[in-house]
Amino acid sequence: MTVKFNMRKMPSLNGDETVLYPQMFGRGVFDTDELAQQLSERCSLTPGDVKAALSGLADMMAERMAAGYSVRLDGIGVFSASLGLVDGKEREQMEGARRNAASIKVRGVNFRADRQLVQRTDANCRPERTTRRFATSSTRYTPQERLQLALDYIAAHGRMRLDDYVRLTGLTRSTASRELCRLAADATSGLQSNGRGPVKCYVAAAPTEQ
């Protein structure tokens, strides 16, 4: 399959120069329904059977990873759970109080691709360079101006989502997300996060008691 790519600037590891590296333009998400439909055409299972098998696989993987196992799927890769601190908990120091189990949760799942998956993907990939450019974050507002735009929006609408901040500031989603996380963690910014995942939004921070 043909995929469009272009070269993107990135600082080198030592930070003293900028290097170019190839990056493809994504076509969107190939979801479970599409996967089930196309996979059913290659075997004797119905799309419903495929989805049921995938659901059962996900449940079993979660159980095994929760018990400390790594899960290997031949031709795909190895999955393992990653631990971290519950939101709001400070990191444990070399000296001092120790974190108890209630402070620890699974924060993510690590994935290491099987070499066969990489090779099969490469065999199906036909890169084609394009003149299309990657989105870059706008610099027409200073950080303080962006914060004020966010606070004004929240004052008018009661809350602000990530997409709202992207439209207000011209930042890319990744840059906007990082900046909002930093602002929400800053007690002096005037805003705080509310909720998680797709329902996460930002609201005015509660006034601190004197």
C-alpha positions as CSV (number, residue, x, y, z in Angstrom):
1,M,0.0,0.0,0.0
2,T,1.2,3.5,-0.8
3,V,1.7,5.8,2.1
4,K,2.5,9.5,2.0
5,F,5.5,10.8,3.9
6,N,7.8,13.8,4.3
7,M,10.9,14.7,6.3
8,R,10.4,16.3,9.7
9,K,12.8,18.4,11.7
10,M,13.9,17.0,15.1
11,P,16.6,18.0,17.6
12,S,19.5,15.5,17.8
13,L,20.0,13.5,20.9
14,N,22.8,15.9,22.1
15,G,20.7,18.9,21.2
16,D,23.4,20.7,19.3
17,E,21.8,20.3,15.8
18,T,18.6,19.6,14.0
19,V,18.2,16.5,12.0
20,L,15.6,15.4,9.4
21,Y,13.7,12.1,9.8
22,P,10.9,10.5,7.7
23,Q,7.4,10.5,9.1
24,M,4.3,9.2,7.4
25,F,0.9,11.0,7.3
26,G,-1.7,8.8,9.1
27,R,-5.0,7.9,7.4
28,G,-7.0,7.6,10.5
29,V,-8.0,4.7,12.7
30,F,-8.7,1.2,11.5
31,D,-11.2,0.2,14.1
32,T,-12.5,-3.1,15.5
33,D,-15.5,-3.3,13.3
34,E,-13.4,-2.9,10.1
35,L,-10.8,-5.4,11.4
36,A,-13.5,-8.0,12.2
37,Q,-15.2,-7.6,8.8
38,Q,-12.0,-7.9,6.8
39,L,-10.6,-10.7,9.0
40,S,-13.8,-12.7,8.7
41,E,-13.3,-12.6,4.9
42,R,-10.0,-14.5,5.4
43,C,-11.2,-17.3,7.6
44,S,-14.4,-19.2,8.6
45,L,-15.3,-16.9,11.4
46,T,-18.1,-14.3,11.2
47,P,-17.4,-10.7,12.2
48,G,-19.3,-11.3,15.4
49,D,-17.1,-14.3,16.2
50,V,-14.0,-12.3,15.6
51,K,-15.1,-9.4,17.9
52,A,-16.0,-12.0,20.6
53,A,-12.6,-13.6,20.3
54,L,-10.9,-10.2,20.5
55,S,-12.9,-9.2,23.5
56,G,-12.0,-12.5,25.2
57,L,-8.3,-12.0,24.3
58,A,-8.3,-8.5,25.8
59,D,-9.8,-9.8,29.0
60,M,-7.3,-12.6,29.3
61,M,-4.4,-10.3,28.5
62,A,-5.5,-7.9,31.2
63,E,-5.8,-10.7,33.8
64,R,-2.3,-12.1,33.0
65,M,-0.6,-8.8,32.9
66,A,-2.3,-7.8,36.2
67,A,-0.7,-10.9,37.7
68,G,2.8,-9.9,36.5
69,Y,3.1,-11.9,33.3
70,S,4.2,-10.6,29.9
71,V,1.9,-11.7,27.1
72,R,3.4,-12.8,23.9
73,L,1.4,-13.0,20.7
74,D,3.4,-14.7,18.0
75,G,3.8,-12.4,15.0
76,I,2.5,-9.4,16.9
77,G,4.7,-8.7,19.9
78,V,5.0,-8.8,23.7
79,F,2.7,-6.8,26.1
80,S,3.5,-6.0,29.8
81,A,1.9,-3.7,32.4
82,S,3.7,-0.6,33.6
83,L,3.2,0.7,37.2
84,G,3.0,4.3,38.4
85,L,1.7,6.5,41.1
86,V,-1.9,7.4,41.6
87,D,-2.7,11.0,40.5
88,G,-1.8,13.5,43.2
89,K,0.8,11.3,44.9
90,E,4.3,12.5,45.3
91,R,7.3,10.3,44.2
92,E,8.9,8.2,47.0
93,Q,12.3,9.5,48.0
94,M,15.4,7.5,48.9
95,E,14.9,8.5,52.5
96,G,11.6,9.0,54.3
97,A,8.1,7.6,54.1
98,R,7.4,4.7,51.8
99,R,4.5,4.4,49.4
100,N,1.9,1.8,50.2
101,A,0.1,-0.4,47.7
102,A,-2.9,2.0,47.6
103,S,-0.6,4.7,46.0
104,I,0.3,2.4,43.1
105,K,-1.7,1.6,40.0
106,V,-1.2,0.4,36.4
107,R,-0.5,3.5,34.4
108,G,0.0,1.9,31.0
109,V,0.9,-1.1,28.9
110,N,4.3,-1.5,27.3
111,F,4.4,-3.1,23.8
112,R,7.5,-4.5,22.0
113,A,6.7,-5.4,18.4
114,D,7.6,-8.8,17.1
115,R,10.2,-8.6,14.3
116,Q,7.8,-10.5,12.0
117,L,5.2,-7.7,12.4
118,V,7.8,-5.1,11.5
119,Q,8.9,-7.1,8.5
120,R,5.4,-7.7,7.3
121,T,4.5,-4.1,7.7
122,D,7.5,-3.0,5.7
123,A,6.8,-5.6,3.0
124,N,3.3,-4.0,2.5
125,C,4.4,-0.4,2.7
126,R,5.2,1.7,-0.4
127,P,6.4,5.1,0.8
128,E,5.8,8.0,-1.5
129,R,7.1,11.5,-0.7
130,T,4.7,14.4,-0.8
131,T,4.9,18.1,-0.6
132,R,2.4,18.2,2.2
133,R,3.7,19.8,5.4
134,F,3.3,18.7,9.0
135,A,1.3,20.9,11.3
136,T,3.3,23.2,13.5
137,S,2.3,25.1,16.6
138,S,1.4,28.8,16.1
139,T,3.6,31.4,17.9
140,R,1.3,34.3,17.4
141,Y,0.5,34.3,21.2
142,T,2.9,34.3,24.1
143,P,2.3,31.7,26.9
144,Q,0.8,34.4,29.1
145,E,-1.6,35.4,26.3
146,R,-2.6,31.8,25.7
147,L,-3.4,31.4,29.4
148,Q,-5.5,34.5,29.4
149,L,-7.4,33.3,26.3
150,A,-8.1,30.0,28.2
151,L,-9.3,31.8,31.4
152,D,-11.5,34.2,29.3
153,Y,-13.0,31.2,27.5
154,I,-13.7,29.3,30.8
155,A,-15.3,32.4,32.3
156,A,-17.6,32.7,29.3
157,H,-18.4,29.0,28.9
158,G,-17.8,27.4,32.3
159,R,-15.3,24.9,31.0
160,M,-12.8,24.3,28.2
161,R,-11.8,21.1,26.3
162,L,-8.5,20.4,24.6
163,D,-10.0,21.0,21.2
164,D,-11.2,24.4,22.3
165,Y,-7.7,25.4,23.4
166,V,-6.3,24.2,20.1
167,R,-8.7,26.4,18.2
168,L,-8.1,29.4,20.5
169,T,-4.3,29.3,20.4
170,G,-3.3,27.6,17.1
171,L,-1.1,25.1,18.9
172,T,-1.0,21.5,17.7
173,R,-3.0,19.0,19.8
174,S,0.2,17.4,21.3
175,T,1.7,20.8,22.3
176,A,-1.7,22.1,23.6
177,S,-2.1,19.0,25.7
178,R,1.3,19.3,27.3
179,E,0.8,23.0,28.0
180,L,-2.6,22.4,29.6
181,C,-1.2,19.6,31.8
182,R,1.6,22.0,32.9
183,L,-0.9,24.8,33.6
184,A,-3.3,22.5,35.5
185,A,-0.4,21.4,37.8
186,D,0.6,25.0,38.5
187,A,-1.4,26.3,41.5
188,T,-0.9,29.9,40.3
189,S,-2.3,29.5,36.8
190,G,-6.0,29.9,37.7
191,L,-7.2,26.7,36.0
192,Q,-7.5,23.1,36.9
193,S,-8.4,19.8,35.1
194,N,-11.6,18.0,35.7
195,G,-12.3,14.4,34.7
196,R,-10.2,12.0,32.7
197,G,-9.9,10.6,29.2
198,P,-12.4,11.8,26.6
199,V,-14.5,13.7,29.1
200,K,-11.5,15.7,30.5
201,C,-11.9,19.4,30.6
202,Y,-10.5,22.5,32.3
203,V,-12.3,24.8,34.7
204,A,-11.5,27.7,36.9
205,A,-9.4,26.7,39.9
206,A,-11.1,27.0,43.2
207,P,-9.8,30.0,45.2
208,T,-7.2,29.1,47.8
209,E,-8.0,29.8,51.5
210,Q,-5.9,32.5,53.1
